[in-house]
Amino acid sequence: MTDDIHKTENFPPDWLLVESLDLEAQGVAHRADGKVVFIKGALPFELVSANVHRKKNNWEQGAVTAIHRESSQRVQPGCPHFGLHEGACGGCKMQHLHASAQVAVKQRVLEDNLWHLGKVKADTILRPIEGPTWAYRYRARLSVRYVRKKGEVLVGFHERKSGYVADMKACPVLPPHVSDLLLPLRRLIASMEAMQTCPQIELACGDHVTALVLRHMEPLSPGDLVLLRDFAARHAGVQWWLQPSGPETVHLLDQGGETLSYDLPEFGVHMPFKPTDFTQVNPHINRVLVSRALRLLDTKKHERVIDWFCGLGNFTLPLATQAGEVLGVEGSEALVARSRENFKLNQALAPVNKALAATNFVARNLFEMTPELLIQDGAADKWLVDPPREGAVSLVQALADLHQQKLDPVSHPATVGAAGWTAPKRIVYVSCNPSTLARDADLLVHQAGYRCSFAGVVNMFPHTAHVESMAVFDLEV
């Protein structure tokens, strides 16, 4: 097939016709003998030459050296630090591809994963959720390095495929006020006694406050603390947090000031959080994501809903404005306690005519779920599932096991208490990994009695190869 293309188009044998993009945003081509070549910097339908730097029996990997026929979707990258050159920032992989084409690639990745890994095809493909493609990244982990050869401190993302820190002077995917802090932060760290023992700054932007978490390997001197306070005073809205050891040691440098938080205005929900808590990187997309998830769940006032992997309540609290009863489930008692605090805060803020539904929280090891635990948490009309990259295989397997017991009570003796338990009529599954979504969809569709009614991508991370998605599963009657 590839050999026929070479003959038909009559291009030199060392030129490569790019057919698609892989999950690392590399162009995928085939040589005339069928061998696969992965090409950094190449786009689908381009004719390119490549410098191959890695060879295996069945594939090769290289970087584009010349483009003989350019894709109509190729664009000028919006960041001077993006590219294949030495020292290029590795934070983004797809800036050379038009933003709408990036979304199309991610949609194809989702559909391919669902079909090839799960043998599942959605009845309806949802329109992609899109938003701003620049200045969207409200969370980031920036590396800090003193480079002796340069005689200066670097603050930024790692170079592409490297442990070195990119020499970044700006970053257009960060909010402008944070991008503008990169050079001042370099000067700040360079002036500190702890210049060589501060390896990282984690940032988190709320609606009104920007938190900077400084990881420091040694205690900070009084002079360094003065420098941090002076920096915060000069940059409005900046709040310093210190991390002397593990994540549990993170604390605010100076008490007082505004609390880090974000709002979900459509639901009247206010969400306080700490800078090391998990919250969505892209708040613009998160608001639309929550809205669509609840619209698809189509919760009624008489229904009970379970929010699995509830976190701080990003979905739980909006659900409490629509359902009759809500249960939020997370993996740790500490996180459950935080969820309860956020619920009580919003309960106090809610107007009398919009009181929140009865809402409880419980801690479960969601990676060791069993049919017995599912029954213990009670039947629900609908589920919202938002797991980490590992997916929700244990939860979904427990649901499938209960379904199989119902179908064949002789071979699968009914679990104690299962008689009054019913499976949810609808599940909305929010995923940050298309391969684990496909694996779990396989179980839901082929073992638990569901069909995949809807699926679509969520462009949470423009210019990266990260694929966020959403799928809806309806119980077959």
Secondary structure, 3 states (H helix, E strand, C coil): CHHHHHHHHCCCCCCEEEEEECCCCCEEEECCCCCEEEEECCCCCCEEEEEEEEECCCEEEEEEEEEEECCCCECCCCCCCCCCCCCCECCCCCCCECHHHHHHHHHHHHHHHHHHHHCCCCCEECCCECCCCCCCCCEEEEEEEEECCCCEEEEECEECCCCCECCCCCCCCCCHHHHCCHHHHHHHHHCCCCCCCCCEEEEEECCCCEEEEEECCCCCCHHHHHHHHHHHHHCCCEEEEEECCCHHHCEECCCCCCCCEEEEHHHCEEEECCCCCCCCCCHHHHHHHHHHHHHHHCCCCCCEEEEECCCCCCCHHHHCCCCCEEEEEECCHHHHHHHHHHHHHHHHHCCHHHCCCEEEEEECCCCCCCHHHHHHCCCCCEEEECCCCCCCHHHHHHHHHHHHHHHCCCCCCCCCCHHHCCCCCEEEEEECCHHHHHHHHHHHHHCCCEEEEEEEEECCCCCCCCCEEEEEEEECC
